[in-house]
């Protein structure tokens, strides 16, 4: 169980880092993209179109919680911290 969570978290982080917002959000971006890139407001939720078991929720502190009901996993990311990390690596 822990290995699944670790694998999912690492995979999600690898995909999310290049996709982080460093400017305005494109008008055609999905609601999930907006949340993952740090443009969501606390309490907002979205369901992934590709897998209805995966939901994203913005917590009160701005951290994004990703839940997969099928596997019972939860991972969290901080879009602001990821943005700063990606900017520092340029």
N, C-alpha and C positions, 0 to 999 in steps of 0.2 A: 504494500500500500504506500509506504513512504517513498519507495523507489519510483512509483508511478507519479506521485506528486512532484518529486524532484525533476523527473524527466519532462513532465508537462510545464513546470515552471521555467526550466532552462529553455525549452522550445519556445514558449511564449515570449520570454525575454529576448531571445535571438530574433524573433520576428518583430517584436514591438519596437526595439531600439531604432532601427532605420526608419520606422514609420512615424516617429514622434514629430509633433508639430514644432516648427521653428518659424512660423508665420501664420497668416490667416488660414482658416480651414476652407477648403474648396467647397463650393455650394453643392456639388454632387456627392460629397462624402456621406457615408452611412452614419447612422446614429451610434453604432458600435465604434466606428473610427473616431468620431468626435469624443466619445468617452475615453477610449484608450489613449488618445493624443492629448488629453488634459483639458478638453473644452466642455466637459460635462459639469453640471451643477450637483451639489450634494443631494442624494436621494434619487437621482436619475438612474434608470435601468434600461437595458437593451438585451434582446435575445439575438444570438448569432443566427444569420440566415442559413449558413451551411450546416448547423447542428443546433436543433432547438433545445438540446440538453444544456447548452452553454449559455450562461447569462453573465452580464457585466453590470456592476453597480458602483456608483460613486459614493464613497463614504463621506462623513461630515468633514474629515480632515483632508479631503481631496484625493485620497488613495483609491485606486480602482481594485475592486474585488471581482475575481473571475471564478465562477462556480460551475462545475460540471456535475450535474445531477446523476448521470449514468455511472460515473466512476466514484462519486462521492468526494471529489477533490475541490479544494479552494486554494487559490493563489492570489497574492496581492502585489501590486506594483504602484510605484509613485511616479506618475508621468513627469512631474517637475524634476525629480532627482535624475530620471533617465535622460531628460532633455539636457540638463547641466552636464551629465557624464558624457553624452554624445558630443556636446559642444567642446568640452575640454579635450576630447580625443582628436580633434581636427588639426 
